[in-house]
């Protein structure tokens, strides 16, 4: 198979995935998530059920797709990010800021997706959650080793707190009309506040 044929095949796969995703989201909006079946999605998207499962192992995975695409992009740049000569706090904030840009691309769609994800209580041990956690933990551990973060810092707890701040800020930006603020600017301010408590320093007895 030539490079051109491979490229064409990959492009077709991407187009099919996007079509399934957009059809599914429209059906979720119109009928509700629980009332939409995989058969409904495949019929509207004009694909076989097997094709659906090639891209989305379960119906819930459609909702995670927006975040998944951003996660893949972050992972692809993780090596350069970890090697960058800048403070650990900036690396951590940068990860979350970059992920947040996905929600800015289509605010209405993002609102629907994050509301469904949060209402269905996606567990952190879901595969994307595990990958995200490992990425952040690697940065935190690097910061501890470099003496930038407290030696007694519980890395898992710190990641959970940072990710909670991230999700709550994105949720507030998407859902509260009164919350008129720049998403990335507010995210940086909140995460920086948390990271100041993680910085290496003596704690008063």
C-alpha positions in Angstrom: 0.0 0.0 0.0 1.4 3.4 -1.0 1.8 6.4 1.3 -1.0 8.1 -0.6 -3.3 5.2 -0.1 -2.5 5.1 3.6 -3.1 8.8 3.9 -6.4 8.5 2.1 -7.5 5.6 4.3 -6.6 7.5 7.4 -8.5 10.6 6.2 -11.5 8.5 5.5 -11.3 7.0 9.0 -11.1 10.4 10.6 -14.1 11.6 8.5 -16.2 8.5 9.6 -15.3 9.1 13.3 -16.3 12.7 13.0 -19.6 11.9 11.3 -20.5 9.3 14.0 -19.6 11.8 16.7 -21.6 14.7 15.3 -24.7 12.5 14.6 -24.5 11.0 18.1 -24.3 14.4 19.8 -27.2 15.7 17.8 -29.3 12.7 18.8 -28.2 13.1 22.5 -29.3 16.8 22.4 -32.7 16.0 20.7 -33.6 12.8 22.6 -31.4 12.7 25.6 -28.5 10.4 26.2 -30.3 7.5 27.8 -33.1 7.4 25.1 -30.6 7.3 22.2 -29.5 3.8 21.2 -26.4 2.8 19.3 -28.8 1.6 16.6 -30.2 5.1 16.3 -26.7 6.5 15.9 -25.6 4.0 13.3 -28.8 4.4 11.3 -28.5 8.2 11.2 -24.7 8.1 10.5 -25.2 5.4 7.8 -22.6 3.1 9.2 -22.7 -0.5 10.5 -22.8 -1.2 14.2 -19.4 -2.8 13.9 -18.0 0.4 12.4 -19.4 2.3 15.4 -17.5 0.0 17.8 -14.3 0.4 15.8 -14.3 4.0 17.0 -16.3 4.0 20.2 -16.2 0.9 22.4 -19.4 2.0 24.1 -22.0 4.8 23.9 -20.4 6.7 26.8 -17.1 7.0 24.8 -18.8 9.4 22.4 -19.1 11.9 25.1 -15.4 11.6 26.0 -14.3 12.1 22.5 -13.8 15.9 22.7 -11.6 15.5 25.7 -9.9 12.5 24.3 -8.7 14.4 21.2 -7.2 17.1 23.3 -5.6 14.4 25.6 -3.9 12.8 22.6 -2.5 16.2 21.5 -1.2 16.8 25.0 0.4 13.3 25.1 2.1 13.8 21.8 3.8 16.9 23.1 4.5 15.5 26.6 8.2 14.7 25.9 9.0 18.3 24.9 6.9 19.7 27.7 8.6 17.6 30.4 12.0 18.5 29.0 11.3 22.2 28.8 13.4 24.4 31.1 10.6 26.2 32.9 9.2 25.9 36.4 7.0 22.8 37.3 4.1 25.1 38.1 4.2 26.6 34.6 4.2 23.1 33.1 1.2 22.0 35.1 -0.8 25.1 34.4 0.2 24.8 30.7 -1.2 21.2 30.6 -4.6 22.3 31.9 -4.7 25.5 29.8 -4.0 23.5 26.6 -6.7 21.0 27.5 -9.2 23.8 28.1 -8.8 25.2 24.6 -10.9 22.2 23.3 -13.9 23.5 25.2 -13.6 27.0 23.7 -13.9 25.7 20.1 -17.7 25.0 20.4 -19.1 26.3 23.6 -22.6 24.9 23.1 -21.3 21.4 22.3 -18.8 21.6 25.1 -21.6 22.5 27.6 -23.6 19.5 26.6 -20.6 17.1 26.7 -19.2 18.2 30.1 -22.7 18.3 31.7 -23.3 14.7 30.6 -19.8 13.6 31.6 -20.2 15.1 35.1 -23.8 13.9 35.6 -22.8 10.3 34.7 -19.9 10.5 37.1 -17.2 9.2 34.9 -14.7 7.3 37.1 -11.1 8.4 37.3 -10.1 4.8 36.6 -11.6 5.0 33.1 -8.8 4.6 30.6 -8.6 8.3 29.6 -8.6 9.3 33.2 -5.7 6.9 34.0 -3.7 8.4 31.1 -4.4 11.9 32.2 -3.5 11.2 35.8 -0.2 9.6 34.8 0.7 12.6 32.6 0.1 15.1 35.5 1.8 12.8 38.1 5.0 12.6 36.0 5.2 16.4 36.1 4.5 16.5 39.8 7.1 13.9 40.5 9.6 15.8 38.4 8.9 18.9 40.4 9.4 17.1 43.7 12.7 15.6 42.4 13.9 19.1 41.4 13.0 20.5 44.8 10.3 22.8 43.4 7.5 21.1 45.2 7.2 19.9 48.8 9.0 16.6 49.5 6.0 15.5 51.6 3.5 16.3 48.9 1.0 13.5 48.1 1.3 13.5 44.3 -2.0 11.6 43.8 -3.9 14.0 46.0 -2.3 17.0 44.4 -3.3 15.7 40.9 -6.9 15.1 42.1 -7.1 18.6 43.5 -5.7 20.3 40.4 -8.0 18.3 38.1 -11.0 19.1 40.3 -10.2 22.8 40.1 -9.8 22.4 36.3 -13.2 20.7 35.9 -15.1 23.0 38.2 -13.6 26.1 36.4 -14.5 24.8 33.0 -18.0 23.8 34.2 -18.6 27.3 35.7 -17.4 29.0 32.5 -19.7 26.9 30.4 -22.8 26.9 32.5 -23.1 30.1 34.6 -24.2 33.2 32.6 -22.9 35.3 35.5 -19.5 33.9 35.1 -18.1 36.3 32.5 -14.4 35.6 32.6 -11.7 34.4 30.3 -11.4 30.7 30.8 -7.7 30.3 30.5 -6.9 33.4 32.5 -9.2 32.3 35.4 -7.9 28.7 35.2 -4.3 29.9 35.5 -5.2 32.1 38.5 -7.0 29.3 40.3 -4.4 26.6 39.6 -1.6 29.0 40.6 -3.3 29.5 43.9 -3.4 25.8 44.5 0.2 25.3 43.4 1.5 28.0 45.8 0.4 25.6 48.5 2.4 22.8 46.9 5.6 24.8 46.6 8.7 23.6 48.5 8.9 25.6 51.8 8.9 25.0 55.5 5.6 24.5 57.1 5.0 26.2 60.5 4.5 23.6 63.3 
